[in-house]
Structures are given as C-alpha cells and as structure tokens.
Amino acid sequence: MVLKPVEILKRQRPERALRAWCRTTRRTATVMSPHANSEATDSYSPPPVKAAIPSRLYAIADTPKVSSLANICDRSVTTKNYPLASEVQKNIPIYNLAKYNSDKTAANNLQDEWYEVLANGPGVFVVQNMYSDQPLLDETNEAFHQIIEREKSHTKGDHFAAGGKNDRIWNSFSKHGLQDPSSFVKYYSNPWLARVCEAWLGQQYRVTAQTNIVKPGGAAQVSHRDYHLGFQTAEGCSRFPRGMQHASQFLTLQGAVAQSDMPLESGPTRFLPFSQKLDSGFMAYRLPEFDQYFNENWVSLPLRKGDGVFFNPALHHAAGNNTSQVDRSANLLQISSAFGKPMEQIDAIPLVKVCWPEIQQLYKAEGLSDRVETVIAAIGEGYPFPTNLDNRPPAPNGMAPANEQDVIREAITSNWDTEKIVSALTQMRVDGRP
C-alpha cells in the first residue's frame, strides 16, 4: 500500500515525518507544479542556471529606441474597452460625472475602470462636471486672485517658466484654506475628489496643490514625466533600480481642475496615451528623439470650467502654448500615497551636531570616499520634498531644491565647522515649513 503524505505524517514521529514529506514532495514537485512540463520524469531537476544575472539598473548609455515607444502607443481604445465612459476622444476616456452617484458603493465600478485606464490603458481620463458649483469656483478663483496680488512683490517661477511670465501659487492648498476657509472646505470636501484619489492610491492619501495661470502667449512645456523620478536628472534616475522606477508611478496621482474654460487654443495639457507603459521611460523622456516623437503625436482635449483631468505621473505630457486671448487657469493636484512616507522620522540636525567631528575626521583621512558618502546618506534626508517652494524654489535650470545630503556634502568638502552646518540645516528646516 502506498501511503499518502498526510498518512505518513500521521504514522511517523514528527522529525521522521518531515523527512518523508520532503522526499515525497521532491519526487512529485514537477508533477504537482501547475507550470510543469507534461513530459517531466519522476526525478527532480533544478532549474537551468542563467548565463548572467541582468543589471538591476538602467544604464544611461543603453537607452531604448523610439520605435519601442511608438509600438506601445500604436493602439486605440473605445467605449467598448471602457463601457462607463460617456465617450472616448483621441484615446482619452471621458466620464460625465453628472450621470453618476459619488457614493462609495455606487462609484466602485467607476473606480475599477479608472484604475485600469491609469495602469494598463491610455493613462489619462477626463471627468466632466467634477465641480458643478460654478459660484464655488468663482469664490475659489477670487481667493487665488487675492493671494497672487499679495505675492506679486516677490515673483517666482515654476519648473518651466521664469518668474513673472505666468501666475503661480505654490502650495495653493494651504494658502487657499488660510485665505478663505469657507470656499476651501467646500472645494476640498467634494466626494468626487476622494473617489478619484482612492481609485489609484487607496485611502490615507495626501493632497497638495499648486495653482497655475498661463497668460496669452505663454509657451509650451517640454515633454516630461512627473514626481517622483520625473524630477530627477537622468544620472540620478539611473541609480534607482528598475522595480522602483516602475513602482514610482503608483505613489502619486497627477491631476488638474479647470478653474476656467480651456479651449484648445489656450493650450490645455498635451498627453501621449499609453506612454506610461514604457518601462525605461523615466530614463528616455529627456532624449531629443523622444521629445520629437511626443511633439509629433501628442493629443489634447478642451476642458470646461469645473472639469477635471487625471493621469499617471509616468505618462509623457506637457502643458501647451496659449495662443488664445484668455488666461488658462488650473488648480494642479498632486496626490501622494500614504506609503510615500517613512514609518519613522529621522532628525538629522542633532545627529550632525554630535557626529560632525567624527565625520570631518573620516573625510580628512579618506576624502569623499564611499564610507563618507554612506554616512552622509544615513544621516541626511536625500529627498527635498515636501517643502515650501515659495522659500525654497527649484534651482535655476533644475527640478528640485537642495536636500540635506547636498548641504552636508558641501559642508564637509568646504570644511564648515559644527555651528555653520547646524545653522544651515536649521535654516533649511525653517524655510521648508508652510
């Protein structure tokens, strides 16, 4: 009689039963596996050894071909793919929210469809009538106007335009609340905002916003991807493993609410549907040939005041040039996953204060060695966001302000004393507060 594994376990002592179980499992592994070859023998064969393990990183020199992006983007979708959409224009699904209930249960199927659009489909969708309360939008615009007027004495630029060309409110979320609590509460209590955010990020997301008003004659942006890795240089991006480059897009949702009507002539955001599917896109989008492909193939849709547009941050996109005679006003939403923050906070300042003599001694002995770089990375915060972009705007021709590691590295190579480095980090902390 042939005993089954369970019977073996019942009849033998635990240690003997375990050995018997392992022998039985080993003999039958290839048969039991759902991926087993039907011609497999009864003996166990280990998987073949690969000739070489591939690099976990994308090499700057080993860039993909534009044809790879073209093959990905050479497809189309219709309402058959997204049946809850009112229509699909230029591969962008459009949802008229006036037809739907924003209740969590009722919106569940919509959220499934939005997730599919962002993850595996065109990567962008429009929600019409997201804000149907026009007087509320007028109140919000008035609050934005008052903030802009108050801040005109210290004009600031954004990532792609010099100060004074457009009107920009960094951290419009907080400033709106301080300026006009009434319209703020109404604006950010919109259930549709929650439904869209939850579809991509789940619960406990964090809303941030920046208002941008592009005036007639405003130039178009260069095509790009967005936060997090989209704000890195190509060299900086190349240090992040492939898995993290893919995961980055799931940590943020990009969006915008039209605070004014946006005819095509005003330059609403240009998109390259499906481009988020290019695995090495964070490495490739800066290359001239990829920007050229974008400029030859982008699509854009007009928006009405109160409409919203949301997209995967890995989607290649760019704001258009405003050739109309009206201002193009949008409240740009950047919503972050709860998992985009660490479980614990590390305060670099007291660590630097007590460790600085030791770090200096190590630097004097080894220069800017791996060990020095490692301790800088361990103590200092390497990511500059979130911060106050009014006080710490992106550096000229850059995408991000300095981080703590940058300051510590400058301090160690410039032989700053303890008081100076602590003062610099403290000031950075103060400037970064809202």
C-alpha positions in Angstrom: 0.0 0.0 0.0 1.3 3.4 -1.0 0.8 5.9 1.8 -0.3 9.5 1.0 1.8 12.3 2.5 -0.9 13.0 5.1 -0.9 9.4 6.2 2.9 9.4 6.5 2.6 12.4 8.9 0.1 10.6 11.0 2.1 7.3 11.4 5.6 8.6 12.0 7.3 10.8 14.6 7.4 14.5 13.6 11.1 14.6 12.5 10.8 11.4 10.5 7.5 12.5 9.1 9.1 15.8 7.9 11.9 14.0 6.2 9.5 11.7 4.5 7.3 14.6 3.4 10.3 16.4 1.9 11.3 13.3 -0.1 7.7 12.8 -1.3 7.4 16.5 -2.3 10.8 16.4 -4.0 9.8 13.4 -6.1 6.5 14.8 -7.1 7.4 18.5 -7.5 7.5 18.6 -11.2 4.1 16.7 -11.4 2.4 18.9 -8.9 3.6 22.2 -10.3 1.0 24.0 -12.4 3.8 25.0 -14.8 5.3 21.6 -15.0 6.2 20.0 -18.4 3.9 17.2 -19.2 6.9 15.1 -20.2 8.7 15.6 -16.9 10.2 12.5 -15.3 9.6 11.4 -11.7 13.0 12.8 -10.7 13.6 16.3 -9.6 15.6 18.6 -11.9 16.8 22.0 -10.7 16.0 25.0 -13.0 18.8 25.8 -15.5 21.4 28.3 -14.4 21.3 31.6 -16.2 24.4 32.7 -18.0 24.3 36.1 -16.3 22.1 38.0 -14.0 20.9 41.2 -15.6 21.6 44.6 -14.1 19.1 45.9 -11.7 19.7 49.4 -13.1 19.0 51.1 -16.4 22.3 52.3 -18.0 22.3 55.9 -19.3 24.1 54.8 -22.4 21.7 51.9 -23.0 18.7 53.9 -24.0 15.6 52.4 -25.7 14.8 53.1 -29.3 11.9 55.5 -30.1 10.4 52.6 -32.0 9.8 50.9 -28.7 7.7 53.8 -27.6 5.9 54.0 -31.0 5.0 50.3 -30.8 3.5 50.9 -27.3 1.5 53.9 -28.3 0.3 52.5 -31.6 -3.1 51.3 -30.3 -6.6 52.7 -29.8 -9.5 52.2 -27.3 -13.2 52.9 -27.5 -16.1 52.8 -25.1 -16.2 49.0 -25.7 -13.0 48.9 -23.6 -14.3 51.4 -21.0 -18.1 51.0 -21.0 -18.8 53.5 -18.2 -17.2 56.3 -20.2 -19.5 58.7 -21.9 -17.2 58.8 -24.9 -13.6 58.3 -25.9 -11.8 61.1 -27.8 -8.3 60.8 -29.1 -7.8 57.7 -26.9 -8.8 59.7 -23.8 -11.9 58.3 -21.9 -14.3 61.0 -20.8 -16.7 60.5 -17.9 -19.6 62.8 -17.3 -20.0 62.7 -13.5 -23.4 64.3 -13.7 -24.7 60.8 -14.6 -23.2 59.1 -11.6 -23.6 58.9 -7.9 -20.5 59.7 -5.9 -21.4 57.3 -3.1 -18.6 54.9 -2.4 -20.5 51.8 -3.3 -22.1 53.3 -6.4 -18.8 54.6 -7.6 -16.9 51.3 -7.2 -17.2 50.2 -10.8 -16.1 53.6 -12.0 -13.0 53.3 -9.8 -12.2 49.9 -11.2 -12.4 51.4 -14.7 -10.3 54.4 -13.8 -7.6 52.2 -12.3 -7.5 50.2 -15.4 -7.2 53.3 -17.6 -4.3 54.6 -15.5 -2.4 51.3 -15.0 -2.8 49.5 -18.3 -4.7 51.8 -20.7 -4.2 55.3 -22.1 -3.0 56.5 -18.7 -5.3 59.6 -18.6 -9.0 60.3 -18.3 -11.3 63.4 -18.1 -14.1 63.8 -15.6 -16.6 66.3 -16.7 -18.6 68.3 -14.2 -16.3 67.3 -11.3 -17.1 70.7 -9.9 -20.6 71.7 -11.0 -21.0 74.5 -8.4 -19.9 77.5 -10.6 -20.3 80.1 -7.8 -17.9 78.0 -5.7 -15.3 78.1 -8.5 -15.7 81.8 -8.7 -15.1 82.2 -4.9 -12.1 80.0 -5.2 -10.7 82.0 -8.1 -11.2 85.2 -6.1 -9.2 83.7 -3.2 -6.4 82.7 -5.7 -6.5 86.3 -7.1 -6.0 87.8 -3.7 -3.1 85.5 -2.9 -1.5 86.3 -6.3 -1.9 90.1 -5.7 -0.3 89.8 -2.2 2.6 87.8 -3.5 3.4 90.0 -6.6 6.2 91.7 -4.7 8.3 88.5 -4.8 7.5 86.9 -8.2 8.5 83.3 -8.6 8.8 80.9 -11.5 7.9 77.3 -11.9 9.7 74.3 -13.4 9.4 75.6 -16.9 8.7 79.3 -16.9 10.6 82.3 -15.4 9.1 84.4 -12.7 6.5 87.0 -14.0 5.6 85.1 -17.2 2.7 83.2 -15.6 0.9 83.5 -12.2 1.9 80.6 -9.9 0.8 79.8 -6.3 2.9 77.2 -4.7 1.1 75.3 -2.0 -2.3 76.7 -3.0 -3.9 74.1 -0.8 -2.7 75.7 2.4 -2.9 79.2 1.2 -6.4 78.7 -0.1 -7.5 77.5 3.4 -5.9 80.4 5.2 -7.3 83.0 2.7 -10.9 81.7 2.5 -11.8 78.8 4.8 -15.4 78.7 3.6 -14.6 78.1 -0.1 -11.7 75.9 0.9 -13.8 73.5 2.9 -16.4 73.3 0.2 -13.8 72.8 -2.6 -11.9 70.0 -0.8 -14.9 68.2 0.6 -16.0 67.2 -3.0 -16.7 63.5 -2.8 -15.6 63.0 -6.4 -12.1 64.2 -5.5 -12.0 61.3 -2.9 -13.3 58.8 -5.4 -10.7 59.6 -8.0 -7.8 59.6 -5.4 -8.9 56.3 -3.9 -9.2 54.6 -7.2 -5.4 54.9 -7.8 -3.9 55.4 -4.3 -6.4 53.8 -1.8 -7.0 55.5 1.5 -4.9 57.9 3.6 -3.6 59.8 0.6 -2.3 63.3 0.9 -3.5 66.2 -1.2 -1.2 69.0 -2.3 -2.0 71.6 -4.9 -0.4 74.4 -6.9 -2.4 77.0 -9.0 -1.0 77.9 -12.4 -2.4 80.7 -14.6 -0.9 80.7 -18.1 -1.4 84.0 -19.8 -1.9 84.6 -23.6 1.4 84.0 -25.3 2.6 81.5 -22.6 5.0 79.0 -24.1 4.5 75.2 -24.1 6.4 72.9 -21.8 9.0 70.4 -22.8 7.5 66.9 -22.6 8.3 65.1 -19.3 7.2 62.7 -16.7 6.3 63.8 -13.2 7.1 63.4 -9.5 8.9 61.4 -8.1 11.5 60.2 -10.6 10.4 62.7 -13.2 12.0 65.4 -11.1 15.4 63.6 -11.1 18.3 64.1 -13.5 19.0 61.2 -15.9 22.0 60.4 -13.8 20.1 60.5 -10.5 17.3 58.5 -12.0 19.7 55.8 -13.2 20.6 55.0 -9.6 17.1 53.7 -8.9 16.6 50.0 -9.7 14.1 49.0 -12.4 11.5 47.9 -9.8 11.5 51.3 -8.1 11.2 53.1 -11.4 8.1 51.1 -12.1 6.7 51.5 -8.6 7.2 55.2 -8.6 4.1 55.8 -10.8 1.9 54.1 -8.2 2.9 56.5 -5.4 1.4 59.6 -7.0 -1.7 60.7 -8.9 -1.4 63.8 -11.1 -4.5 65.9 -11.9 -5.9 69.3 -12.5 -9.2 71.1 -12.1 -10.0 73.6 -14.8 -10.7 76.9 -13.0 -11.6 78.5 -16.3 -12.8 77.2 -19.7 -9.8 75.8 -21.6 -10.4 75.8 -25.4 -7.7 74.0 -27.4 -6.2 77.4 -28.4 -5.4 78.1 -24.7 -3.1 75.1 -24.5 -4.6 72.5 -22.2 -2.2 69.7 -21.2 -0.9 67.6 -24.0 -0.7 63.8 -23.5 0.9 60.8 -25.2 -1.6 58.0 -24.4 -0.1 54.7 -23.3 3.4 56.1 -22.9 3.5 55.2 -19.2 3.9 51.6 -20.3 7.5 52.3 -21.5 9.4 50.6 -18.7 12.5 52.8 -19.1 10.5 56.0 -19.8 12.0 57.9 -16.8 15.4 57.4 -18.4 14.2 58.1 -22.0 11.9 61.1 -22.0 14.7 63.7 -21.8 16.3 62.5 -25.0 15.7 64.7 -28.1 14.3 61.9 -30.3 11.7 61.1 -27.6 10.6 64.7 -27.3 10.3 64.9 -31.1 8.1 61.8 -31.1 6.0 63.4 -28.4 5.6 66.7 -30.4 4.5 64.7 -33.5 2.0 62.6 -31.7 0.5 64.3 -28.6 -3.2 64.8 -28.2 -5.2 67.3 -26.1 -8.8 67.9 -25.2 -10.7 71.1 -24.4 -12.0 71.4 -20.8 -14.9 73.3 -19.4 -14.7 75.2 -16.1 -15.1 72.6 -13.3 -13.9 69.6 -15.4 -11.0 67.5 -14.1 -8.3 65.6 -15.8 -6.2 62.9 -14.0 -3.2 60.9 -15.2 -0.5 58.5 -14.3 2.6 60.5 -13.4 4.7 58.3 -15.7 2.6 59.4 -18.7 4.6 61.7 -21.1 2.9 65.0 -21.1 3.4 68.8 -21.3 1.4 72.0 -20.9 0.5 73.6 -24.3 1.2 77.1 -25.5 -1.6 79.6 -25.0 -2.4 81.2 -28.4 -5.8 82.4 -27.2 -6.7 85.8 -25.7 -7.8 84.3 -22.4 -5.9 83.2 -19.3 -5.7 79.4 -18.8 -6.3 78.7 -15.1 -5.9 75.3 -13.4 -5.5 74.1 -9.9 -2.9 71.4 -10.3 -3.4 68.5 -7.9 -0.6 66.2 -6.8 -2.0 63.5 -4.5 0.5 61.2 -2.7 0.1 57.7 -1.5 0.2 57.1 2.3 3.1 54.7 1.6 5.2 57.5 0.1 6.3 58.4 3.6 8.6 56.5 6.0 7.2 54.9 9.2 9.7 56.9 11.3 11.2 60.3 11.1 15.0 60.9 11.5 16.1 64.3 12.7 19.4 65.0 11.0 20.3 68.1 13.0 21.1 66.6 16.4 22.9 63.7 14.7 25.1 66.1 12.7 25.8 68.2 15.7 27.2 65.4 17.8 28.8 63.4 14.9 30.4 66.3 12.9 33.9 66.0 14.4 33.9 62.3 13.5 32.7 62.9 10.0 35.3 65.5 9.5 38.0 63.2 10.7 36.9 60.5 8.3 36.8 62.9 5.4 40.3 64.1 6.2 41.6 60.5 6.2 39.7 59.3 3.1 38.3 62.2 1.2 34.9 61.9 -0.3 35.1 58.1 -0.1 32.3 55.5 -0.1 32.3 55.5 3.7 31.8 59.2 3.9 29.1 59.2 1.3 27.4 56.3 3.1 27.3 58.1 6.5 26.0 61.3 4.7 23.3 59.2 3.2 22.5 57.5 6.5 22.2 60.8 8.4 20.8 63.3 6.0 17.5 63.3 4.1 18.1 62.7 0.5 14.8 63.8 -0.8 13.9 67.5 -0.7 10.1 67.1 -0.8 7.7 68.0 0.7 9.0 71.6 1.2 7.9 75.2 1.0 8.5 76.0 -2.7 8.0 79.7 -2.0 11.0 79.8 0.2 12.9 77.0 -1.5 12.0 77.1 -5.2 13.7 74.8 -7.7 17.2 75.9 -8.5 17.7 77.6 -11.9 17.5 75.0 -14.7 16.7 72.4 -12.0 13.7 70.5 -10.9 14.2 70.4 -7.2 15.8 72.4 -4.4 18.8 71.2 -2.4 18.3 68.4 0.1 20.0 67.8 3.4 22.6 65.5 1.9 23.6 68.2 -0.6 24.2 70.6 2.2 26.1 68.2 4.3 28.3 67.2 1.3 29.0 70.9 0.6 29.8 71.5 4.3 32.3 68.6 4.6 34.1 69.5 1.4 34.3 73.2 2.4 35.4 72.5 5.9 32.5 74.1 7.7 32.6 74.0 11.5 29.8 72.4 13.5 28.0 75.7 14.2 27.8 76.6 10.5 26.4 73.2 9.3 23.9 73.1 12.1 22.8 76.6 11.3 22.4 75.8 7.6 20.3 72.7 8.2 18.2 74.5 10.8 17.5 77.3 8.3 16.6 74.8 5.6 14.1 73.3 8.0 12.7 76.7 8.8 12.4 77.7 5.1 10.7 74.4 4.3 7.8 75.0 6.7 4.5 76.2 5.4 
